[in-house]
């Protein structure tokens, strides 16, 4: 668990040196639908807090790389990127994706896998390193036999006949208590004239105290409806009848002597309430009898002869929950007495292996089910299995806990695990270190797939602490890229760490190559932080989609409105040619259009959506080809390189129309438009993006969607507009529909020829208006007072007038900032325009002054404002 000293050699041996003179790599961003495919033996071999299915990653690798290329994942987790890279050489695996196998594209890729967590890289190594399946199965069976011989008595229980006997359970419990050694116990049980059952799992329940009568209430007995398999919100006290809820009761606590720590500890009281066991081929359930309780007591009173970790749990966000709820302060407190005894024996058994690979893989097997043997394993009555029933991403201890036996968890698991991972061929290199400081040369790697930490969703170092305690090596959480109040890391610290990571990604990736970022977070501010980090590192975003896990389909997004779903970001490192040319023409119009042309080559040309219920295919509207997003990418490219932006928005939009071909509101290179037109003829239409109105900018986009295909009067559009205003941000200055229309659209006043936009709509939709000249009286009467989207040249004139109004409003904000007044409600578009003008004038102080008067929560939600502010801080030396 350390930085791999042989990474350089691995890349030198397997890599292809980058030569800009001969490099001819070209790919569009991957824009097809992908199904997650989570019901896969490989995916399910090991549980982890978050994991991208390898089959989903395979599609990206097959699209962006060639056989033998090196792919990289710096937040590798379980190493699914490595599994995917290797399976690209498996014909059956590729065909299972529904892909046609091309001999040129079929072939394993090499992978470099990195993670900060030793637990993660241990999992990744074992997922990606070959194992002798037959040898492992033999060794696993031997270990389980030996563990059964040593600890089988701990899972012995009386059958239904013996349990129902009036005195037998109590008598046998007394004899068990008198035993001094495990051999004595085994001898006692062997001497009994009846067959003992084998426990599958035991259910433990929290104990509370009734606030009315102060007597103990066993949660299982009082609150759980066994027949329905549900927990009741309210339930009567079994002693006094008072109506109780879990929240209104205090826990019962018990103080016991901890032999491992040699001190007394205070913990929440839990008692066994149900035993599920097998006798012969039948299963039974019962309330624990005196013998069951005696077995547990005997284990608790005995010294455990095998090593187990006793590390103190670190202070943290997740670790606080079990400490407060159950008094769990050390790692071994997460285990019930029987669990720590049996799991520690199984862990020790690994050291008895002759081959190191068997040692590693057996411990990997144990780690894959480790949480099943802890108090984190919740009892779910209606679940198919009681294995790994943990509340993902937490250290939550439920009020009913399932304690499964060794045989229940591991019988069959070893066989399935070895078989699932038998396809590994080992073309990977694993390293444990911070992504922000890699020992990899510049321009070395061919593709990056990464699923980075996303804000404060998961505290990896805390969640992995249990696994790492058994491995005896822990995560250095200082460079851990998360939001965590205990570690004193807020959004700024998270963004700074992610920026450093993306800068390393940028450095090691070959120019012109791609990075796919999968991102999950429901907070816009975290999404904006990721975008800002990507841009600051130098990447250019070419495509953003949401992944619908249920349907396995992608939809594009242009903002964070949909970040409650998983986002897949396609970003590229500009090729060396662009960067070198840009140095010569930076700050000029030539530099702007060189970037736009290069960027357009990286965008999808035509994405066909499959036929739906109407049995007609359609083309996607490529969000990144829309004028405003092309403008945003151009601005970001200049700002991140500290270059002045030579064109206003109006001049940029006019220049687009002059230089490029426009189709359906999108712009294409001359060589691309023919391909688009060809596919456009074959489909039913163009599928529009769904726009939600949250402020001025999105309101304008929504109006363009409505007025583009159908010019309308104010009276027609107004009711629709009012219905969409529910999501308008509280801090956004509200604008009347009339103001939005006047500043960004044109109205036909009934004089002169009818504009072509209106003429096209009317002649198509009204039979009596077809084939009429544009100055026909009937046509003009029908067209009068309709608002429509102007052509690019007239749009430029409108944009200039709008920008003038926005800058006038921004001047008022500058005055307020100088008076130390907070901007609680403002016009975001005015701030955007003002910041851009201040940037052009190198007036960084004005940007900083106004930004500091905007509440942090609002500033962090707006990616553009964050970009201007961060860059102003950097340029002024305050960052």
Steps between C-alpha positions, in 0.01 A plus 500: 500500500737767372585685178596246235869558414463312171230720341752668274631166377146370443409800285833497317456130417131508401445858389528668162698826519309810391634661183304808386652473153345159433203498737168478314264402784141623458184404691163658566370480857320176578131584466316166489266352759661284768341251736665470840474120518537460878374143516833353403712248695811714463324817614346322799819319603590773749282763662637855503352839578480606135584310186450546126418170324790381287269437205409868488868597508581250222288698254701814566835322477404328174391836356797713606793258480674235292629160620816543703424860601543598865191613691521668838274538802638707786198436727484133412307367800441132428689517170206460261689706240773235502248219467336680209835561329590131517157377385527711184708206377227246577285447191208357698507789748500757219220322315294491822485880474313465173797630305628372169851369554759666278830314488686831503325616816496169686788471741586560863609844612756560773389683815659710772287501814556741786320578823582675825346216701697179569167317533398611152827407330497164680159432345611635161811281498302185574232583246766536231761236582465139380422230754522121475129424535530129576776551756303776669185289521697217661667733749173675582329169575791397722489827694124479551532142626767604750301804614193280541700253709629784720192722528207284392377470859437877504224452241342189653143521622229268627238370258125557539445193717782577744423873515144421602615273783421636844849466650745391228614844372563623855681182601725503194570870557618418851735229374635737233573766761706247695727426200847656522626458142368480146597133495279446806209665320551296184513183709181598684306559182631187333380291794137609467256231378328739254601684185573869537389758246734748327426870534458693175464836669403654831301823523597752768280785615560836665349551843337829597347645818134601519472868593183431701578192710884499457502127428703347219335458159651253253452667163445170313225391734318832522543672164539231233194353329642153430216390273530804273877529537471871578602735779212697649542874545298493823457207738381439856734440791468128589506593870282811545327535162629853434521589131867511404718594205867423453590870506322560830687225686847497651727203443583250769875499564729242652852523639730206435868421530683508165772234518676631188530854640529389862242757607126540550289631211143630486297377206139485386329182611421243232349156560448194275133461406481250212699198383466374143656154470513187288455141614546251222344655191241704688516855633352615827466819703477538874548738789846443651483249784720467808759297308532765225551769763756286680705454180510878448594561863779241485651666189477844661676381814783329312825645374525498121831332406525658155609850404234757419523880463418719798574839344304798624248622243606837358300813566283560198161551344406132453682368806300734724174314434591161658690674780196704602237234435676192640820608675722350229840666549740231372503275194431178688186653654339467157498124558282283719706257715450199274579706189838628612603150613412325174605775258841539665560124466411510130733797448783316674442193281630700202851493649498121476494516118814396312452742212481877546228528235280266704560711814391814317199346332368335817519832683335666202222241531459576870508874433223464241262382774670671796209729579267200528691401813445836673218681679457707185321201343132590536232233529264523204220252557379483141847491341616198302824490697640652819846557347637856459177668609683823575362850448735605222728796560450504877610334822140475615416241765134405471264417784484141375829338399553174313795287613556235229713191547821418313340226293196714419719776357787312338355171374472549127654849516855375442401302194302786345773751577785303345295419193394863451858628512665223303517717186775731629818499295695748707578783257474760775714704737360598841631782716391644835556874518347843458389573146634853542863379490556231237828348391384479137655689210323774304278402206527127581147362525237437234170533688368574848181368657439629848229497764634759747380586850200729478498759775387365832292207376742230616776518761725232353776504761243451777301234318817308411644518851359161602650322198830682539522410869520135398760586233697699763544800271278809481409776255693824534195726489687830473478505116157327499278700263175523695293749696530410868444735793715290734792516256423873460440460127223710349405550137805719433742240638321227305518702179869579552581132553296396197673766291839357594377152407362612164823690431689172542250326275556776243878469528520124444231475229614520140383813312175458310395209724190462712403470863162369615388619843206333671356725765224453757379783722170674555655840575557753223788661686700174493422452132622854433816433703575195284445699180720783622773252599487337156527831320770633732707190425472573127236247391222600262158346565343367181198309627303458824227242540289357778486126542156359574594185689155344476471537125871513423458803277687826469359848470707809456503776757626853464494596867467338839122472485524122475785420734278284719591238241846378408684726258747380239739775390707465183799736502808516282853634523550738205756368259845650485428665168225719644701599807804592292294696247307673776820637653562685174148644456373521861270796555412534131196401296715240324560331836127493573405334172793258513372378837140476376600297193715265707227466763234424240709211370479347848120519521249237385361572155174306499369283783200289403257415778345156461135463406262531792128435532432695182740269315690800358862587560615855566821698519624645825553870519872514588507744789866591458439612140257772607636856471489591869691188607759544225543854632532377861767245405693761303491745791612233749787394271627858488448580867673185627804595291497861619420637154274794416178416312502699175131462412176597667218247510324687219811498281557132576146399401522701178838342423358152553230561241753633250754219534301184573191317382193518723250215532219478757664760723840327489823590319720265296823503305451482120622140493260404782178653374467253211502207743239673717275577202521140383383364836245780540313374194474147642340588837174648618638820650730652759439427867513823700676528834275557797565843648391596853465871574713593802604851400552741212738288290286185514186708437653628175591145395146383580352783294727412208368144514141622495533782247747332263259250347187706577508883512232612744330811632553619856152376592578151369840456664421668834286221659762239410777719642316549830462124543879455477599758764482272805874435493616863479785542747425718803818705456434563130341837429162427344443627147174553318436299187471824304852603603647162403328514161605856425868438583551170316226458238327693221130582452341541159296820502294419191694732269708389203570139405431224750833369642598161359485339847130589535420441133640146517288413804175649367528356149571155644219494755218696330377376161345833399833679552711278275667626182433863591755779450659631820319833470151348460246679722351179643847368582604826663184513709558148631868575568447832677635525859664158491837474676768299324867399529711744297755389243863512622580845357202671662555295815843660525347847501255397771780347704692829494199690636440236765865503606484878538201466733670224697818705551294795619344276763840356595625853567236525774633179657853644504370802693319275748814290549701814572245585770548154655146396405420131441343398169210281610292537183670587173506435128753223434532589133598855598774366729624268223521790255666727756758241599587439135550873437708536817713203392564659163614815678708297750289655775524195726426708812146573379432131434626407847312783673163416344547122535566538872162671540321203346410230758738201475216254451385694191851559365579129523184411306604707195786347302565816297519729803730252674730492197532880478550534875762225532695630204486857633639377834777314318594794277497745791716272713234445769442131425 
